[in-house]
Amino acid sequence: MDKNVKELVLWRLERAVPENFKLSIGSKGSFSKSELKKHVEAEDEIGLAFADMQLSFIKALASGEFSRKLAETEIE
């Protein structure tokens, strides 16, 4: 994982994720904020999956895709 990506993901994890957060990643299990941090730091399969999710979200925000989808949902 690129160093800058790793730093960004860890920053978002620290700043944007509440302490009581749990994320389920398919059949891999559920992970707490502190567990996710360890996985990202280790750059293992779980850490890379979480980093990919974060990057996808950031790209959706930057491109406006997230806002468009949110607006579509509000209209329905």
N, C-alpha and C positions, 0 to 999 in steps of 0.2 A: 504494500500500500504506500502510495506517495506520502511523504512526511507532512506536506501541507494539508492533504486530505485527512490524514490521521488527526492532526491538530484541530482541524475544523470540526470533525466528528466528535472528538473528545470535548471540545468547547461547547458544542450544542448539547451534548449529553449532560454536561455539568450545569449549563444555564437554562436549558429549555425543558428538561425532563424532571418531573417531581420525584421526590425521594421514594414515594410509595408505588412508583411505576413498575409494572411487570409487562414484559413483551413475550408473546408466544411466537416462536419461529418454527412453524410446521411440526414435524415429529421430533424436532431437536429439543423441545421443552420450553419452559417459561423462564425468563431471566429478569432479575432485578437490575436496577440502575448500576449498582456496584459490580454485579456480575458482567453486565454489558461492557462496562469500562475495562475490566480485566481482559475480556475477549478482544476488544478493540486494540488494547495495548499489546496483546500477544499476536495480533494479526492472524488469528485462526479463522476457521470456517464461520463461526458465529459472529465474530468481530467484522469480518469482511461482508457478511450478509447485512449486518446492521449499518455498516458504512455505506453500502449500496443503497439501502432504503433511505438513508439521510440525504445522499447525493441526489437521488431521484426526486425527493421532496423539494430540495433546494432548487433544482432545475425547473420543476413545475412552478415554483413560486416566481422564479426569475423570468420564465417565458410567459407568464400570465395564465398558463393552463389551469393552475389551482384555482385562481379567481373565477375563471370561466366555468369550471365544473361546479364550484360553490354557488355561483349565480344560477346555473341551470337547476340545481337542486332546490334552491329557494323558490324558484318559479313554479315548480311542479307541485 
